[in-house]
Amino acid sequence: MLDALPAGVLRAKGVLRLSGDPARRTVYQRVGRRWSFVTDDEAAAPEHSSLVVIGPAASIDSKDLSRRFDACRI
């Protein structure tokens, strides 16, 4: 889902709880089309994932993003 973010996304950052490794915290960062995942072996996973997406309002459909994020919940 994160690979399919709109081209208008300038920046995104989040602390994620991933289904493949639900006990550990994963930090996602994106600037333009460059991105990274860093899994923290020392920090417990959060109860819920949180993600902030930044970009011009005209190029991002916030309702569509919300629906797609909701579909990814574990």
Biopython code that builds the backbone (N, CA, C, O; Angstrom):
import numpy as np
from Bio.PDB.StructureBuilder import StructureBuilder

atoms = [
    (1, "MET", "N", (0.824, -1.178, 0.000)),
    (1, "MET", "CA", (0.000, 0.000, 0.000)),
    (1, "MET", "C", (0.870, 1.244, 0.000)),
    (1, "MET", "O", (0.541, 2.230, -0.659)),
    (2, "LEU", "N", (1.964, 1.209, 0.724)),
    (2, "LEU", "CA", (2.823, 2.391, 0.791)),
    (2, "LEU", "C", (3.498, 2.670, -0.551)),
    (2, "LEU", "O", (3.790, 3.824, -0.865)),
    (3, "ASP", "N", (3.746, 1.639, -1.338)),
    (3, "ASP", "CA", (4.301, 1.840, -2.676)),
    (3, "ASP", "C", (3.319, 2.553, -3.596)),
    (3, "ASP", "O", (3.725, 3.172, -4.580)),
    (4, "ALA", "N", (2.038, 2.472, -3.285)),
    (4, "ALA", "CA", (1.005, 3.053, -4.140)),
    (4, "ALA", "C", (0.536, 4.430, -3.675)),
    (4, "ALA", "O", (-0.495, 4.919, -4.135)),
    (5, "LEU", "N", (1.286, 5.060, -2.763)),
    (5, "LEU", "CA", (0.907, 6.416, -2.355)),
    (5, "LEU", "C", (0.955, 7.346, -3.562)),
    (5, "LEU", "O", (1.782, 7.155, -4.453)),
    (6, "PRO", "N", (0.084, 8.344, -3.603)),
    (6, "PRO", "CA", (0.064, 9.256, -4.744)),
    (6, "PRO", "C", (1.399, 9.973, -4.936)),
    (6, "PRO", "O", (2.139, 10.199, -3.978)),
    (7, "ALA", "N", (1.694, 10.323, -6.178)),
    (7, "ALA", "CA", (2.948, 11.020, -6.497)),
    (7, "ALA", "C", (3.044, 12.358, -5.776)),
    (7, "ALA", "O", (4.146, 12.868, -5.577)),
    (8, "GLY", "N", (1.915, 12.934, -5.381)),
    (8, "GLY", "CA", (1.909, 14.224, -4.692)),
    (8, "GLY", "C", (2.380, 14.172, -3.253)),
    (8, "GLY", "O", (2.558, 15.214, -2.623)),
    (9, "VAL", "N", (2.584, 12.981, -2.724)),
    (9, "VAL", "CA", (3.066, 12.863, -1.343)),
    (9, "VAL", "C", (4.513, 13.329, -1.300)),
    (9, "VAL", "O", (5.383, 12.764, -1.963)),
    (10, "LEU", "N", (4.756, 14.364, -0.511)),
    (10, "LEU", "CA", (6.104, 14.914, -0.375)),
    (10, "LEU", "C", (6.865, 14.255, 0.764)),
    (10, "LEU", "O", (8.079, 14.068, 0.691)),
    (11, "ARG", "N", (6.128, 13.900, 1.829)),
    (11, "ARG", "CA", (6.766, 13.362, 3.021)),
    (11, "ARG", "C", (5.776, 12.460, 3.731)),
    (11, "ARG", "O", (4.579, 12.748, 3.761)),
    (12, "ALA", "N", (6.262, 11.382, 4.295)),
    (12, "ALA", "CA", (5.443, 10.505, 5.129)),
    (12, "ALA", "C", (6.339, 9.920, 6.207)),
    (12, "ALA", "O", (7.513, 9.628, 5.980)),
    (13, "LYS", "N", (5.757, 9.759, 7.381)),
    (13, "LYS", "CA", (6.514, 9.171, 8.480)),
    (13, "LYS", "C", (5.532, 8.494, 9.416)),
    (13, "LYS", "O", (4.456, 9.020, 9.702)),
    (14, "GLY", "N", (5.919, 7.321, 9.888)),
    (14, "GLY", "CA", (5.027, 6.634, 10.793)),
    (14, "GLY", "C", (5.723, 5.599, 11.641)),
    (14, "GLY", "O", (6.821, 5.141, 11.325)),
    (15, "VAL", "N", (5.059, 5.238, 12.732)),
    (15, "VAL", "CA", (5.487, 4.150, 13.598)),
    (15, "VAL", "C", (4.444, 3.068, 13.387)),
    (15, "VAL", "O", (3.258, 3.270, 13.648)),
    (16, "LEU", "N", (4.902, 1.908, 12.906)),
    (16, "LEU", "CA", (3.991, 0.884, 12.444)),
    (16, "LEU", "C", (4.095, -0.408, 13.246)),
    (16, "LEU", "O", (5.158, -0.774, 13.748)),
    (17, "ARG", "N", (2.977, -1.071, 13.344)),
    (17, "ARG", "CA", (2.909, -2.431, 13.887)),
    (17, "ARG", "C", (2.542, -3.316, 12.704)),
    (17, "ARG", "O", (1.401, -3.302, 12.243)),
    (18, "LEU", "N", (3.495, -4.075, 12.221)),
    (18, "LEU", "CA", (3.307, -4.872, 11.011)),
    (18, "LEU", "C", (2.872, -6.291, 11.351)),
    (18, "LEU", "O", (3.330, -6.869, 12.336)),
    (19, "SER", "N", (1.990, -6.847, 10.533)),
    (19, "SER", "CA", (1.476, -8.195, 10.793)),
    (19, "SER", "C", (2.573, -9.251, 10.721)),
    (19, "SER", "O", (2.481, -10.278, 11.394)),
    (20, "GLY", "N", (3.615, -9.017, 9.912)),
    (20, "GLY", "CA", (4.703, -9.983, 9.788)),
    (20, "GLY", "C", (5.622, -10.021, 10.997)),
    (20, "GLY", "O", (6.362, -10.986, 11.187)),
    (21, "ASP", "N", (5.578, -8.975, 11.817)),
    (21, "ASP", "CA", (6.422, -8.899, 13.013)),
    (21, "ASP", "C", (5.722, -8.019, 14.051)),
    (21, "ASP", "O", (6.219, -6.942, 14.381)),
    (22, "PRO", "N", (4.577, -8.467, 14.568)),
    (22, "PRO", "CA", (3.745, -7.610, 15.413)),
    (22, "PRO", "C", (4.325, -7.263, 16.778)),
    (22, "PRO", "O", (3.785, -6.396, 17.465)),
    (23, "ALA", "N", (5.413, -7.917, 17.191)),
    (23, "ALA", "CA", (5.988, -7.650, 18.510)),
    (23, "ALA", "C", (7.008, -6.506, 18.475)),
    (23, "ALA", "O", (7.398, -5.989, 19.521)),
    (24, "ARG", "N", (7.439, -6.111, 17.263)),
    (24, "ARG", "CA", (8.469, -5.071, 17.174)),
    (24, "ARG", "C", (7.945, -3.830, 16.463)),
    (24, "ARG", "O", (7.069, -3.912, 15.601)),
    (25, "ARG", "N", (8.493, -2.690, 16.836)),
    (25, "ARG", "CA", (8.145, -1.403, 16.236)),
    (25, "ARG", "C", (8.926, -1.217, 14.944)),
    (25, "ARG", "O", (10.127, -1.483, 14.897)),
    (26, "THR", "N", (8.247, -0.763, 13.897)),
    (26, "THR", "CA", (8.900, -0.448, 12.631)),
    (26, "THR", "C", (8.632, 1.010, 12.301)),
    (26, "THR", "O", (7.488, 1.461, 12.344)),
    (27, "VAL", "N", (9.681, 1.746, 11.972)),
    (27, "VAL", "CA", (9.552, 3.161, 11.609)),
    (27, "VAL", "C", (9.655, 3.275, 10.095)),
    (27, "VAL", "O", (10.599, 2.774, 9.485)),
    (28, "TYR", "N", (8.675, 3.937, 9.499)),
    (28, "TYR", "CA", (8.635, 4.172, 8.051)),
    (28, "TYR", "C", (8.881, 5.650, 7.812)),
    (28, "TYR", "O", (8.267, 6.500, 8.458)),
    (29, "GLN", "N", (9.788, 5.961, 6.874)),
    (29, "GLN", "CA", (10.049, 7.344, 6.496)),
    (29, "GLN", "C", (10.099, 7.434, 4.981)),
    (29, "GLN", "O", (10.651, 6.559, 4.314)),
    (30, "ARG", "N", (9.521, 8.490, 4.447)),
    (30, "ARG", "CA", (9.518, 8.693, 3.005)),
    (30, "ARG", "C", (9.702, 10.173, 2.703)),
    (30, "ARG", "O", (9.060, 11.037, 3.300)),
    (31, "VAL", "N", (10.594, 10.435, 1.763)),
    (31, "VAL", "CA", (10.803, 11.789, 1.239)),
    (31, "VAL", "C", (10.777, 11.642, -0.278)),
    (31, "VAL", "O", (11.648, 10.994, -0.859)),
    (32, "GLY", "N", (9.774, 12.247, -0.920)),
    (32, "GLY", "CA", (9.615, 12.056, -2.359)),
    (32, "GLY", "C", (9.349, 10.593, -2.643)),
    (32, "GLY", "O", (8.404, 10.022, -2.098)),
    (33, "ARG", "N", (10.161, 9.974, -3.483)),
    (33, "ARG", "CA", (10.015, 8.551, -3.789)),
    (33, "ARG", "C", (11.008, 7.673, -3.026)),
    (33, "ARG", "O", (10.979, 6.451, -3.168)),
    (34, "ARG", "N", (11.882, 8.273, -2.221)),
    (34, "ARG", "CA", (12.817, 7.496, -1.394)),
    (34, "ARG", "C", (12.138, 7.153, -0.080)),
    (34, "ARG", "O", (11.462, 7.988, 0.521)),
    (35, "TRP", "N", (12.325, 5.917, 0.357)),
    (35, "TRP", "CA", (11.707, 5.498, 1.605)),
    (35, "TRP", "C", (12.581, 4.484, 2.332)),
    (35, "TRP", "O", (13.495, 3.895, 1.755)),
    (36, "SER", "N", (12.277, 4.299, 3.613)),
    (36, "SER", "CA", (12.997, 3.301, 4.394)),
    (36, "SER", "C", (12.091, 2.748, 5.485)),
    (36, "SER", "O", (11.196, 3.429, 5.986)),
    (37, "PHE", "N", (12.351, 1.489, 5.839)),
    (37, "PHE", "CA", (11.761, 0.836, 7.003)),
    (37, "PHE", "C", (12.912, 0.514, 7.938)),
    (37, "PHE", "O", (13.928, -0.026, 7.500)),
    (38, "VAL", "N", (12.773, 0.832, 9.209)),
    (38, "VAL", "CA", (13.772, 0.472, 10.210)),
    (38, "VAL", "C", (13.029, -0.208, 11.347)),
    (38, "VAL", "O", (12.160, 0.388, 11.982)),
    (39, "THR", "N", (13.381, -1.466, 11.596)),
    (39, "THR", "CA", (12.764, -2.208, 12.688)),
    (39, "THR", "C", (13.640, -2.055, 13.919)),
    (39, "THR", "O", (14.851, -2.275, 13.875)),
    (40, "ASP", "N", (13.008, -1.674, 15.007)),
    (40, "ASP", "CA", (13.702, -1.408, 16.263)),
    (40, "ASP", "C", (13.624, -2.648, 17.148)),
    (40, "ASP", "O", (12.549, -3.008, 17.628)),
    (41, "ASP", "N", (14.763, -3.298, 17.362)),
    (41, "ASP", "CA", (14.796, -4.507, 18.180)),
    (41, "ASP", "C", (14.570, -4.226, 19.662)),
    (41, "ASP", "O", (14.181, -5.122, 20.411)),
    (42, "GLU", "N", (14.808, -3.004, 20.084)),
    (42, "GLU", "CA", (14.711, -2.661, 21.503)),
    (42, "GLU", "C", (13.329, -2.151, 21.902)),
    (42, "GLU", "O", (12.958, -2.237, 23.073)),
    (43, "ALA", "N", (12.568, -1.626, 20.955)),
    (43, "ALA", "CA", (11.280, -1.015, 21.292)),
    (43, "ALA", "C", (10.127, -1.954, 20.965)),
    (43, "ALA", "O", (10.104, -2.588, 19.910)),
    (44, "ALA", "N", (9.189, -2.032, 21.869)),
    (44, "ALA", "CA", (8.000, -2.848, 21.638)),
    (44, "ALA", "C", (7.121, -2.162, 20.600)),
    (44, "ALA", "O", (7.132, -0.939, 20.465)),
    (45, "ALA", "N", (6.381, -2.951, 19.889)),
    (45, "ALA", "CA", (5.478, -2.408, 18.873)),
    (45, "ALA", "C", (4.393, -1.579, 19.548)),
    (45, "ALA", "O", (3.962, -1.897, 20.657)),
    (46, "PRO", "N", (3.957, -0.527, 18.888)),
    (46, "PRO", "CA", (2.851, 0.248, 19.449)),
    (46, "PRO", "C", (1.553, -0.554, 19.371)),
    (46, "PRO", "O", (1.452, -1.505, 18.596)),
    (47, "GLU", "N", (0.577, -0.174, 20.161)),
    (47, "GLU", "CA", (-0.718, -0.850, 20.110)),
    (47, "GLU", "C", (-1.372, -0.631, 18.749)),
    (47, "GLU", "O", (-2.042, -1.520, 18.223)),
    (48, "HIS", "N", (-1.170, 0.561, 18.184)),
    (48, "HIS", "CA", (-1.738, 0.916, 16.885)),
    (48, "HIS", "C", (-0.670, 1.592, 16.043)),
    (48, "HIS", "O", (0.212, 2.267, 16.573)),
    (49, "SER", "N", (-0.750, 1.413, 14.752)),
    (49, "SER", "CA", (0.143, 2.122, 13.836)),
    (49, "SER", "C", (-0.324, 3.566, 13.715)),
    (49, "SER", "O", (-1.507, 3.866, 13.874)),
    (50, "SER", "N", (0.626, 4.457, 13.431)),
    (50, "SER", "CA", (0.272, 5.846, 13.137)),
    (50, "SER", "C", (1.144, 6.309, 11.972)),
    (50, "SER", "O", (2.323, 5.967, 11.886)),
    (51, "LEU", "N", (0.543, 7.090, 11.085)),
    (51, "LEU", "CA", (1.233, 7.535, 9.881)),
    (51, "LEU", "C", (0.779, 8.930, 9.533)),
    (51, "LEU", "O", (-0.416, 9.227, 9.550)),
    (52, "VAL", "N", (1.738, 9.796, 9.214)),
    (52, "VAL", "CA", (1.459, 11.160, 8.775)),
    (52, "VAL", "C", (1.909, 11.273, 7.331)),
    (52, "VAL", "O", (3.028, 10.889, 6.989)),
    (53, "VAL", "N", (1.026, 11.807, 6.475)),
    (53, "VAL", "CA", (1.320, 11.985, 5.057)),
    (53, "VAL", "C", (1.179, 13.467, 4.749)),
    (53, "VAL", "O", (0.165, 14.081, 5.081)),
    (54, "ILE", "N", (2.209, 14.051, 4.106)),
    (54, "ILE", "CA", (2.220, 15.482, 3.810)),
    (54, "ILE", "C", (2.342, 15.696, 2.305)),
    (54, "ILE", "O", (3.161, 15.066, 1.635)),
    (55, "GLY", "N", (1.521, 16.586, 1.795)),
    (55, "GLY", "CA", (1.572, 16.939, 0.378)),
    (55, "GLY", "C", (0.502, 17.977, 0.079)),
    (55, "GLY", "O", (-0.348, 18.246, 0.928)),
    (56, "PRO", "N", (0.527, 18.562, -1.109)),
    (56, "PRO", "CA", (-0.483, 19.553, -1.479)),
    (56, "PRO", "C", (-1.879, 18.930, -1.468)),
    (56, "PRO", "O", (-2.078, 17.828, -1.979)),
    (57, "ALA", "N", (-2.838, 19.640, -0.884)),
    (57, "ALA", "CA", (-4.201, 19.115, -0.762)),
    (57, "ALA", "C", (-4.801, 18.759, -2.118)),
    (57, "ALA", "O", (-5.570, 17.803, -2.219)),
    (58, "ALA", "N", (-4.463, 19.507, -3.148)),
    (58, "ALA", "CA", (-5.038, 19.260, -4.477)),
    (58, "ALA", "C", (-4.542, 17.954, -5.097)),
    (58, "ALA", "O", (-5.173, 17.434, -6.017)),
    (59, "SER", "N", (-3.440, 17.425, -4.614)),
    (59, "SER", "CA", (-2.882, 16.212, -5.231)),
    (59, "SER", "C", (-3.091, 14.954, -4.398)),
    (59, "SER", "O", (-2.633, 13.877, -4.781)),
    (60, "ILE", "N", (-3.776, 15.077, -3.262)),
    (60, "ILE", "CA", (-3.994, 13.926, -2.382)),
    (60, "ILE", "C", (-5.479, 13.834, -2.036)),
    (60, "ILE", "O", (-6.071, 14.793, -1.542)),
    (61, "ASP", "N", (-6.066, 12.683, -2.298)),
    (61, "ASP", "CA", (-7.460, 12.419, -1.948)),
    (61, "ASP", "C", (-7.464, 11.800, -0.551)),
    (61, "ASP", "O", (-7.243, 10.598, -0.399)),
    (62, "SER", "N", (-7.714, 12.616, 0.459)),
    (62, "SER", "CA", (-7.603, 12.149, 1.844)),
    (62, "SER", "C", (-8.612, 11.051, 2.170)),
    (62, "SER", "O", (-8.295, 10.148, 2.944)),
    (63, "LYS", "N", (-9.801, 11.101, 1.611)),
    (63, "LYS", "CA", (-10.789, 10.047, 1.871)),
    (63, "LYS", "C", (-10.331, 8.715, 1.287)),
    (63, "LYS", "O", (-10.488, 7.670, 1.919)),
    (64, "ASP", "N", (-9.767, 8.751, 0.086)),
    (64, "ASP", "CA", (-9.249, 7.530, -0.526)),
    (64, "ASP", "C", (-8.091, 6.962, 0.298)),
    (64, "ASP", "O", (-8.028, 5.753, 0.522)),
    (65, "LEU", "N", (-7.172, 7.829, 0.750)),
    (65, "LEU", "CA", (-6.064, 7.362, 1.584)),
    (65, "LEU", "C", (-6.578, 6.736, 2.871)),
    (65, "LEU", "O", (-6.079, 5.691, 3.289)),
    (66, "SER", "N", (-7.551, 7.345, 3.495)),
    (66, "SER", "CA", (-8.113, 6.801, 4.736)),
    (66, "SER", "C", (-8.710, 5.419, 4.504)),
    (66, "SER", "O", (-8.510, 4.518, 5.318)),
    (67, "ARG", "N", (-9.440, 5.241, 3.408)),
    (67, "ARG", "CA", (-10.015, 3.926, 3.097)),
    (67, "ARG", "C", (-8.911, 2.886, 2.894)),
    (67, "ARG", "O", (-9.014, 1.764, 3.390)),
    (68, "ARG", "N", (-7.857, 3.258, 2.167)),
    (68, "ARG", "CA", (-6.775, 2.309, 1.913)),
    (68, "ARG", "C", (-6.012, 1.978, 3.197)),
    (68, "ARG", "O", (-5.628, 0.827, 3.404)),
    (69, "PHE", "N", (-5.789, 2.969, 4.056)),
    (69, "PHE", "CA", (-5.111, 2.701, 5.320)),
    (69, "PHE", "C", (-5.973, 1.786, 6.200)),
    (69, "PHE", "O", (-5.460, 0.852, 6.817)),
    (70, "ASP", "N", (-7.267, 2.055, 6.255)),
    (70, "ASP", "CA", (-8.165, 1.221, 7.057)),
    (70, "ASP", "C", (-8.144, -0.232, 6.590)),
    (70, "ASP", "O", (-8.248, -1.146, 7.408)),
    (71, "ALA", "N", (-8.012, -0.449, 5.298)),
    (71, "ALA", "CA", (-7.990, -1.808, 4.757)),
    (71, "ALA", "C", (-6.726, -2.567, 5.172)),
    (71, "ALA", "O", (-6.681, -3.791, 5.053)),
    (72, "CYS", "N", (-5.710, -1.870, 5.651)),
    (72, "CYS", "CA", (-4.443, -2.501, 6.036)),
    (72, "CYS", "C", (-4.380, -2.860, 7.516)),
    (72, "CYS", "O", (-3.398, -3.456, 7.959)),
    (73, "ARG", "N", (-5.374, -2.522, 8.266)),
    (73, "ARG", "CA", (-5.341, -2.786, 9.719)),
    (73, "ARG", "C", (-5.279, -4.270, 10.009)),
    (73, "ARG", "O", (-5.885, -5.095, 9.324)),
    (74, "ILE", "N", (-4.510, -4.582, 11.070)),
    (74, "ILE", "CA", (-4.426, -5.991, 11.500)),
    (74, "ILE", "C", (-5.245, -6.196, 12.746)),
    (74, "ILE", "O", (-5.307, -7.309, 13.268)),
]
sb = StructureBuilder()
sb.init_structure("model")
sb.init_model(0)
sb.init_chain("A")
sb.init_seg("    ")
for serial, (resi, resn, name, xyz) in enumerate(atoms, 1):
    if name == "N":
        sb.init_residue(resn, " ", resi, " ")
    sb.init_atom(name, np.array(xyz, "f"), 0.0, 1.0, " ", f" {name:<3s}", serial, name[0])
structure = sb.get_structure()
